[in-house]
Amino acid sequence: MSRYHSYLNSAVTVIDSYTKGTPLTHHLKSFFQTDKKFGSKDRKSISTLCYHYYRCSFLFNETETTENKIIAAGFLCENSETEFLKNVSAEFNEFVSFSTTEKLAYLNINSEKLFLFSDEISDFIDKYKFSLSLLQQPELFLRIRPKRKDQVLAKLKNADIPFEIIEPDTLKLTNGTSIENCLEINKDVVIQDLNSQKVFDFLKKEKAEEKSESVWDCCAASGGKSILLFDLFSGKIKLTVSDIRENILTNLQLRFKDAGINLQRKFVQDLSQKSGLLLDDKFSIIICDAPCSGSGTWSRTPEQYYSFNKIQLQQFVEKQKNIVLNTLPHLAKEGWFVYITCSVFKAENEDMVDFIQQHFSYQLLEMKYLKGFDKNADSLFVAYFKN
């Protein structure tokens, strides 16, 4: 058996043992920890086959074997000849450089099948381009922390790590590039998608006065948005963070320590139930990076797409409505509310803006999609309100 057929068999084992809802990275890590025989190149090859499968498996006839689905998925997702296809399917390898449209026709697949939830996508999104983007893994993006640019560029050059400067403080690297031994994460750079770095651009432009801001990052998760806002306002923020998960806040506090950020307050709270704050607790900026479908990031996490259904979408919408109702009363006079999702679904974005306007008399300053499907990045939605 060739090495590549062995990769195929291993990928089948990974897929057959996968539990829906589990991050694929965690499942792969567990698989490789159980079987120590795989080197780094082996792990990368097997992981790539699995990601290809979750991008495309629903396109193929259910009677097809998992092996055949993986091979055909590799044909669709790769753009040039690969050793894997060369060894397991010379026919696919010969035509792998065809356009995606041509390859879909070759496989007799209707392009409208590329995305199962097209009827939910916002009219502001090019549905076909977005659907095509799901076949490709996004790039790795780094945001350089203030006053660290010279050191960061020097460290990357000394380590012979290829990178591209795409904006003054934004770097693009090939996905999977290892930087941990070269850069101090959170101190030198923040690993942050291209469009996640842009969510406060409008706020920074319109709110330029130099004063300390009281900020509540109400769905803080890993804290990337808080670090971004801290840097944009030169550290002049008094920061409160909350999340539904205690372990997330513990990890966040460690990350803030690396980033040199003093946290004023953190608390665990399910905001879909209540705010967990006193009535007179007010903030000049509330960041609501709402829990959502994550559809704008499914090119990075295709297993989430594979596991998703419309019942979950409605559940997210209801949760978002409750979070908004419980957090917005804590916005100070003249304060700003920033609503963010990493979704391309109208129900989670434009419809939520309508919901906010129906229940609160706040001014909508701007709403827009930060489209990543033509930049090999994630797609986000952001709306800015002022009290």
C-alpha positions as CSV (number, residue, x, y, z in Angstrom):
1,M,0.0,0.0,0.0
2,S,1.4,3.4,-0.9
3,R,1.8,6.2,1.6
4,Y,-1.1,8.1,0.0
5,H,-3.5,5.2,0.2
6,S,-2.5,5.0,3.9
7,Y,-3.4,8.7,4.3
8,L,-6.7,7.9,2.7
9,N,-7.5,5.1,5.1
10,S,-6.5,7.2,8.1
11,A,-8.7,10.0,6.9
12,V,-11.6,7.6,6.7
13,T,-10.9,6.5,10.2
14,V,-10.9,10.1,11.5
15,I,-14.2,10.8,9.7
16,D,-15.9,7.6,10.8
17,S,-15.1,8.4,14.5
18,Y,-16.0,12.1,14.3
19,T,-18.8,13.4,16.6
20,K,-20.8,16.3,15.2
21,G,-20.3,19.5,17.1
22,T,-16.7,18.7,18.0
23,P,-14.1,21.1,16.6
24,L,-12.2,19.1,13.9
25,T,-8.9,20.4,15.2
26,H,-9.6,18.8,18.6
27,H,-10.7,15.5,17.0
28,L,-7.6,15.4,14.8
29,K,-5.3,16.2,17.8
30,S,-6.9,13.4,19.8
31,F,-6.5,10.9,16.8
32,F,-2.8,11.8,16.4
33,Q,-2.1,11.5,20.1
34,T,-3.6,8.0,20.1
35,D,-1.4,6.9,17.2
36,K,2.1,8.3,17.5
37,K,3.4,6.9,14.2
38,F,2.6,10.0,12.2
39,G,5.2,12.6,11.5
40,S,4.3,16.3,10.9
41,K,4.0,15.8,7.1
42,D,1.7,12.8,7.6
43,R,-0.5,14.7,10.0
44,K,-0.8,17.7,7.7
45,S,-1.7,15.4,4.7
46,I,-4.3,13.5,6.6
47,S,-5.8,16.7,8.1
48,T,-6.0,18.3,4.7
49,L,-8.0,15.3,3.4
50,C,-10.4,15.5,6.3
51,Y,-11.0,19.2,5.8
52,H,-11.6,18.6,2.1
53,Y,-14.2,16.0,3.0
54,Y,-16.2,18.3,5.3
55,R,-16.2,21.1,2.6
56,C,-17.7,18.8,0.0
57,S,-19.2,15.6,1.3
58,F,-22.8,16.8,0.9
59,L,-22.3,17.3,-2.8
60,F,-21.9,13.7,-3.6
61,N,-24.4,10.8,-3.8
62,E,-25.1,9.3,-0.4
63,T,-24.3,5.9,-1.8
64,E,-20.7,6.9,-2.6
65,T,-18.1,5.5,-0.2
66,T,-16.2,7.8,2.1
67,E,-13.0,7.1,0.2
68,N,-14.5,8.2,-3.1
69,K,-15.9,11.4,-1.5
70,I,-12.5,12.3,0.0
71,I,-10.8,11.8,-3.4
72,A,-13.5,13.8,-5.3
73,A,-13.3,16.5,-2.6
74,G,-9.6,16.8,-3.1
75,F,-10.2,17.3,-6.8
76,L,-12.6,20.1,-6.1
77,C,-10.5,21.9,-3.4
78,E,-7.1,21.7,-4.9
79,N,-6.0,24.0,-7.7
80,S,-2.9,22.3,-8.9
81,E,-1.5,18.7,-9.2
82,T,-0.9,17.0,-5.9
83,E,1.0,13.8,-5.0
84,F,-2.1,12.4,-3.3
85,L,-4.3,12.7,-6.5
86,K,-1.4,11.6,-8.7
87,N,-1.2,8.3,-6.7
88,V,-4.9,7.6,-6.0
89,S,-6.6,9.1,-9.0
90,A,-4.5,10.0,-12.0
91,E,-7.7,11.1,-13.9
92,F,-8.6,13.7,-11.3
93,N,-5.0,14.9,-11.1
94,E,-4.9,15.5,-14.8
95,F,-7.9,17.9,-14.6
96,V,-7.3,19.4,-11.2
97,S,-6.2,22.8,-12.6
98,F,-9.6,23.3,-14.2
99,S,-11.8,26.1,-12.8
100,T,-14.2,25.1,-10.0
101,T,-17.1,25.6,-12.5
102,E,-15.5,23.2,-14.9
103,K,-14.8,20.7,-12.2
104,L,-18.4,20.8,-11.0
105,A,-19.6,20.2,-14.5
106,Y,-17.1,17.3,-14.9
107,L,-18.5,15.7,-11.8
108,N,-22.1,16.5,-12.9
109,I,-22.8,18.6,-9.8
110,N,-25.2,21.5,-9.9
111,S,-23.3,24.6,-8.6
112,E,-26.5,25.6,-6.7
113,K,-25.7,22.7,-4.4
114,L,-22.5,24.3,-3.2
115,F,-24.2,26.0,-0.3
116,L,-27.2,24.4,1.4
117,F,-28.5,27.6,3.1
118,S,-28.5,30.0,0.1
119,D,-32.0,31.2,0.9
120,E,-30.8,32.5,4.3
121,I,-27.9,34.5,2.9
122,S,-28.1,38.3,2.9
123,D,-28.9,40.1,-0.4
124,F,-25.6,42.1,0.2
125,I,-23.6,38.9,-0.3
126,D,-22.7,37.4,-3.6
127,K,-24.0,33.9,-3.0
128,Y,-22.0,32.2,-5.7
129,K,-18.7,33.7,-4.8
130,F,-19.3,33.0,-1.1
131,S,-20.2,29.4,-1.9
132,L,-17.0,28.9,-3.9
133,S,-15.0,30.3,-1.0
134,L,-16.1,27.5,1.2
135,L,-13.9,25.2,-0.8
136,Q,-10.7,27.0,0.2
137,Q,-8.9,27.4,3.5
138,P,-8.5,31.1,4.5
139,E,-5.0,32.5,5.1
140,L,-3.4,33.3,8.5
141,F,-3.6,36.9,9.5
142,L,-1.6,38.7,12.2
143,R,-2.2,42.1,13.7
144,I,1.0,43.8,14.9
145,R,0.6,45.4,18.3
146,P,1.5,49.1,18.7
147,K,5.2,49.9,18.6
148,R,6.2,46.3,17.8
149,K,6.3,46.5,14.0
150,D,10.1,46.7,13.5
151,Q,10.7,43.8,16.0
152,V,8.0,41.7,14.4
153,L,9.3,42.1,10.8
154,A,12.9,41.5,11.9
155,K,11.9,38.3,13.8
156,L,10.0,36.9,10.8
157,K,12.9,37.6,8.4
158,N,15.4,36.1,10.7
159,A,13.3,33.0,11.0
160,D,12.9,32.8,7.2
161,I,9.1,32.9,7.5
162,P,7.4,34.2,4.3
163,F,4.8,36.9,4.9
164,E,3.0,39.7,3.1
165,I,2.3,43.2,4.5
166,I,-1.2,43.9,3.3
167,E,-2.0,46.9,5.5
168,P,0.3,49.0,7.8
169,D,-0.2,46.7,10.8
170,T,-1.6,43.6,9.1
171,L,0.4,40.6,7.9
172,K,-0.8,37.6,5.8
173,L,0.9,34.2,6.1
174,T,0.2,30.8,4.6
175,N,-2.3,29.0,6.8
176,G,-0.7,26.6,9.1
177,T,2.5,28.6,9.4
178,S,4.1,28.1,12.8
179,I,5.0,31.4,14.5
180,E,5.0,30.5,18.2
181,N,8.8,30.0,18.3
182,C,9.4,33.2,16.5
183,L,7.0,35.8,17.9
184,E,5.5,36.5,21.3
185,I,1.7,35.9,20.7
186,N,-0.5,38.7,22.2
187,K,2.6,40.8,23.0
188,D,4.1,41.2,19.6
189,V,1.1,40.2,17.5
190,V,-2.4,39.0,17.8
191,I,-3.6,36.2,15.6
192,Q,-6.7,37.8,14.2
193,D,-8.6,37.4,10.9
194,L,-8.3,40.3,8.5
195,N,-11.9,41.5,8.9
196,S,-11.9,41.0,12.7
197,Q,-9.2,43.7,12.6
198,K,-11.6,46.1,10.9
199,V,-14.7,46.0,13.1
200,F,-13.9,49.2,15.0
201,D,-12.7,51.3,12.0
202,F,-15.8,53.4,11.9
203,L,-15.9,53.8,15.7
204,K,-12.3,55.0,15.8
205,K,-12.8,57.4,12.9
206,E,-16.0,59.0,14.4
207,K,-15.0,58.8,18.1
208,A,-11.6,60.4,18.0
209,E,-11.7,62.4,21.2
210,E,-8.9,61.4,23.6
211,K,-10.6,60.4,26.8
212,S,-11.0,57.3,28.9
213,E,-13.9,55.0,27.8
214,S,-15.8,52.6,30.0
215,V,-16.2,49.4,27.9
216,W,-18.2,46.3,28.4
217,D,-17.2,43.4,26.1
218,C,-20.3,41.4,26.9
219,C,-19.6,38.2,24.9
220,A,-15.9,38.4,25.3
221,A,-14.9,34.8,24.3
222,S,-11.1,34.9,23.7
223,G,-10.9,38.7,24.1
224,G,-9.5,39.5,20.6
225,K,-12.0,42.4,20.1
226,S,-11.1,43.9,23.6
227,I,-7.4,43.8,22.8
228,L,-8.1,45.5,19.4
229,L,-10.1,48.3,21.1
230,F,-7.4,48.7,23.8
231,D,-4.8,49.3,21.0
232,L,-7.0,51.6,19.0
233,F,-7.7,53.8,22.0
234,S,-4.1,53.7,23.2
235,G,-5.0,51.9,26.3
236,K,-7.5,54.6,27.4
237,I,-10.3,52.2,28.3
238,K,-11.7,50.8,31.6
239,L,-12.6,47.3,30.6
240,T,-15.3,44.9,31.8
241,V,-15.7,41.5,30.2
242,S,-18.3,38.8,30.6
243,D,-19.0,35.4,29.1
244,I,-21.1,32.4,29.7
245,R,-18.1,30.2,30.3
246,E,-15.8,30.5,33.4
247,N,-12.8,28.7,31.7
248,I,-13.0,31.1,28.8
249,L,-12.6,34.1,31.1
250,T,-9.7,32.4,32.9
251,N,-7.9,31.9,29.6
252,L,-8.8,35.5,28.6
253,Q,-7.3,36.9,31.7
254,L,-4.0,35.1,31.0
255,R,-4.1,36.4,27.5
256,F,-4.6,40.0,28.7
257,K,-1.6,39.6,31.0
258,D,0.5,38.7,28.0
259,A,-0.9,41.7,26.1
260,G,-0.3,44.1,29.0
261,I,-3.9,44.9,29.6
262,N,-5.4,45.6,33.1
263,L,-8.9,44.2,33.5
264,Q,-11.2,46.2,35.6
265,R,-13.9,43.5,36.0
266,K,-14.9,40.1,34.7
267,F,-17.9,38.0,35.5
268,V,-19.7,34.9,34.2
269,Q,-23.2,35.5,33.0
270,D,-25.7,34.0,30.6
271,L,-26.9,37.2,29.0
272,S,-29.8,35.5,27.3
273,Q,-31.3,35.3,30.8
274,K,-30.3,38.6,32.5
275,S,-27.4,41.1,32.4
276,G,-25.9,40.3,35.8
277,L,-25.4,44.0,36.4
278,L,-27.0,46.7,38.6
279,L,-29.5,49.0,36.8
280,D,-27.2,52.0,37.2
281,D,-24.1,50.2,35.7
282,K,-23.6,52.1,32.4
283,F,-20.9,51.9,29.7
284,S,-19.8,54.4,27.0
285,I,-19.1,51.5,24.6
286,I,-20.7,48.1,24.6
287,I,-19.3,45.4,22.3
288,C,-21.7,42.6,21.5
289,D,-19.8,40.0,19.4
290,A,-22.9,37.9,19.5
291,P,-23.0,34.1,19.5
292,C,-24.1,33.1,16.0
293,S,-24.0,30.5,13.3
294,G,-20.5,31.4,12.4
295,S,-21.4,31.0,8.7
296,G,-18.9,33.7,7.7
297,T,-16.1,31.5,9.0
298,W,-17.2,28.1,7.6
299,S,-14.4,28.1,5.1
300,R,-12.1,27.9,8.1
301,T,-14.2,25.5,10.1
302,P,-16.1,23.4,7.5
303,E,-17.1,20.8,10.1
304,Q,-19.5,23.4,11.6
305,Y,-21.2,23.8,8.2
306,Y,-21.4,20.0,8.0
307,S,-23.2,19.8,11.3
308,F,-25.5,22.9,11.0
309,N,-29.3,23.0,10.5
310,K,-31.9,25.7,10.3
311,I,-33.3,24.8,13.8
312,Q,-29.9,26.0,15.1
313,L,-30.2,29.2,13.2
314,Q,-33.5,30.1,14.8
315,Q,-32.0,29.2,18.2
316,F,-29.2,31.6,17.6
317,V,-31.6,34.4,16.5
318,E,-33.6,34.0,19.7
319,K,-30.5,34.1,21.9
320,Q,-29.3,37.2,20.1
321,K,-32.6,39.0,20.7
322,N,-32.5,38.2,24.4
323,I,-28.8,39.3,24.7
324,V,-29.6,42.6,23.0
325,L,-32.6,43.2,25.3
326,N,-30.5,42.5,28.4
327,T,-27.4,44.5,27.5
328,L,-28.7,47.6,25.7
329,P,-30.3,49.2,28.9
330,H,-26.7,49.5,30.2
331,L,-25.6,51.9,27.4
332,A,-24.8,55.3,28.8
333,K,-26.1,58.5,27.3
334,E,-24.2,59.3,24.1
335,G,-22.8,55.8,24.3
336,W,-22.0,53.4,21.4
337,F,-23.3,49.9,20.9
338,V,-21.4,47.8,18.4
339,Y,-23.2,44.6,17.3
340,I,-21.0,42.1,15.5
341,T,-21.5,38.6,14.1
342,C,-19.3,36.3,11.9
343,S,-22.4,35.4,9.9
344,V,-23.7,36.0,6.4
345,F,-27.3,35.3,7.3
346,K,-29.9,38.1,7.1
347,A,-31.8,36.8,10.1
348,E,-28.7,37.3,12.4
349,N,-27.7,40.7,10.9
350,E,-30.1,43.0,9.1
351,D,-33.1,41.5,10.8
352,M,-31.4,42.0,14.2
353,V,-30.8,45.6,13.3
354,D,-34.5,46.0,12.7
355,F,-35.2,44.3,16.0
356,I,-33.0,46.7,17.9
357,Q,-34.6,49.7,16.2
358,Q,-38.0,48.4,17.1
359,H,-37.2,48.1,20.8
360,F,-34.8,51.0,21.4
361,S,-34.7,54.6,20.1
362,Y,-31.0,54.5,19.4
363,Q,-29.5,56.0,16.2
364,L,-28.2,53.5,13.6
365,L,-25.0,55.1,12.4
366,E,-23.7,52.4,10.0
367,M,-24.1,48.7,9.2
368,K,-22.1,46.7,6.8
369,Y,-20.7,43.4,5.8
370,L,-16.9,43.0,5.9
371,K,-16.6,40.5,3.1
372,G,-13.8,38.1,3.2
373,F,-14.8,35.6,0.5
374,D,-12.7,37.5,-2.2
375,K,-9.8,38.0,0.2
376,N,-9.3,34.5,1.5
377,A,-10.6,35.7,4.9
378,D,-13.6,35.5,7.1
379,S,-16.8,37.5,6.5
380,L,-18.3,39.5,9.3
381,F,-21.2,41.9,9.9
382,V,-21.0,45.0,12.1
383,A,-23.6,47.6,13.1
384,Y,-23.0,50.8,15.1
385,F,-25.7,52.4,17.2
386,K,-25.5,55.6,19.4
387,N,-27.7,56.4,22.3
